[in-house]
């Protein structure tokens, strides 16, 4: 019984989507505990790790906070930030800013032509690639760094 409770807490606090505009102190604590510290400028230059290109969000499942992109007519873009233990996906929807947190071991993706299906923890994002060259470069860097961290 106690084991199930700890597994529930681990699942609850490692897979999440947060509104960043509500309580920034808690959001930064969750980011540090789940995804680690951001890279410094010197580390980014040495490891050649910079942010992702912009991706157009087509859909996110499961729906939380009323994030229904099918019925929403405006374009919503996201960026992916690599951190030391995971990644953070930032986007803005209806004047609210959101972040999806995930560790590297919870990330899977499928990339083809101009679509990028990205699963971060319990959330499935269907993204449209805007710049294919920068997308390929970002994916190769993410895979390289993820393999260094996991192994």
C-alpha positions in Angstrom: 0.0 0.0 0.0 2.8 2.4 0.9 4.7 1.4 -2.3 1.6 2.3 -4.4 1.4 5.7 -2.7 5.0 6.5 -3.5 4.6 5.4 -7.1 1.6 7.6 -7.4 3.5 10.6 -6.0 6.5 9.9 -8.3 4.1 9.7 -11.3 2.2 12.8 -10.2 5.3 15.0 -9.8 7.3 13.8 -12.8 4.6 14.3 -15.5 3.0 17.6 -15.5 1.8 20.6 -17.3 1.8 23.9 -15.5 0.6 27.4 -16.0 3.7 29.6 -15.6 1.8 32.8 -15.0 0.1 31.7 -11.7 2.9 30.8 -9.3 6.3 31.3 -10.7 8.2 30.2 -7.6 6.5 26.7 -7.6 7.0 26.4 -11.3 10.7 27.1 -11.0 11.0 24.6 -8.1 9.3 21.9 -10.3 11.5 22.7 -13.2 14.6 22.4 -11.0 13.5 19.1 -9.4 12.2 17.4 -12.6 14.3 18.8 -15.4 17.4 20.1 -13.6 19.1 23.4 -14.0 19.3 25.2 -17.3 22.6 25.3 -19.1 24.8 28.3 -18.7 25.9 30.2 -21.8 29.3 28.7 -21.7 27.9 25.2 -21.4 25.6 25.9 -24.3 28.5 27.0 -26.5 30.8 24.1 -25.5 28.1 21.4 -26.0 26.5 23.2 -28.9 23.1 23.0 -27.2 20.7 25.8 -28.1 16.9 25.9 -28.1 14.7 24.3 -30.6 13.1 25.9 -33.6 9.5 27.0 -33.3 6.9 24.2 -33.9 3.3 24.8 -34.7 1.1 22.8 -32.2 -1.7 20.9 -33.9 -3.0 19.0 -30.9 -2.2 18.0 -27.3 -3.7 15.0 -25.6 -5.0 14.5 -22.9 -6.8 17.8 -22.7 -6.1 19.7 -19.5 -6.8 23.3 -18.6 -9.2 23.4 -21.6 -6.3 23.2 -24.2 -8.4 22.2 -27.2 -6.4 23.2 -30.3 -8.9 21.7 -32.8 -11.6 24.3 -31.9 -9.1 27.2 -31.4 -8.5 29.2 -34.6 -5.3 31.0 -33.8 -1.9 29.5 -34.4 0.0 28.3 -31.3 3.8 27.8 -31.4 6.0 26.0 -28.9 9.7 25.7 -28.2 11.6 23.0 -26.5 14.3 23.7 -24.0 17.0 21.1 -23.1 17.9 21.0 -19.5 20.4 18.9 -17.5 18.0 16.1 -16.5 15.1 16.6 -19.0 13.3 19.1 -21.1 10.7 21.7 -20.9 8.2 22.6 -23.6 6.9 26.2 -23.5 3.9 27.5 -25.3 1.2 30.3 -25.0 -2.5 29.6 -25.4 -5.2 32.2 -24.9 -2.9 34.7 -23.1 -1.7 32.0 -20.6 1.8 30.6 -20.6 2.2 26.9 -20.1 5.2 24.5 -19.7 5.2 20.7 -20.0 8.0 19.1 -17.9 9.5 15.7 -18.6 12.7 13.8 -17.9 14.7 12.3 -20.7 13.7 8.7 -19.9 10.0 9.7 -20.5 10.5 11.2 -24.0 9.6 9.4 -27.2 9.1 10.9 -30.6 8.4 10.2 -34.3 9.5 12.6 -37.0 8.5 12.4 -40.6 8.3 15.0 -43.4 6.7 18.0 -41.7 5.1 16.4 -38.7 6.7 15.8 -35.3 4.8 13.6 -32.8 6.3 14.1 -29.5 5.4 12.2 -26.3 6.7 13.8 -23.1 5.6 11.8 -20.2 1.8 11.5 -20.3 1.2 14.1 -23.0 1.2 13.6 -26.7 1.9 16.6 -28.8 1.3 16.7 -32.6 3.6 19.4 -34.0 4.2 20.8 -37.4 7.8 21.4 -38.4 8.4 25.0 -39.6 12.1 24.7 -40.5 13.3 21.2 -41.4 17.1 21.9 -41.3 17.0 23.4 -37.8 14.6 20.6 -36.7 17.1 17.9 -37.8 19.9 19.7 -36.1 18.0 20.0 -32.9 16.9 16.3 -32.9 20.4 15.1 -33.4 21.7 17.3 -30.6 18.9 16.1 -28.3 19.6 12.5 -29.1 23.3 12.9 -28.5 22.9 14.7 -25.1 20.1 12.3 -24.0 22.4 9.3 -24.7 25.2 10.9 -22.7 22.8 11.5 -19.7 21.0 8.1 -19.7 24.1 5.9 -20.2 
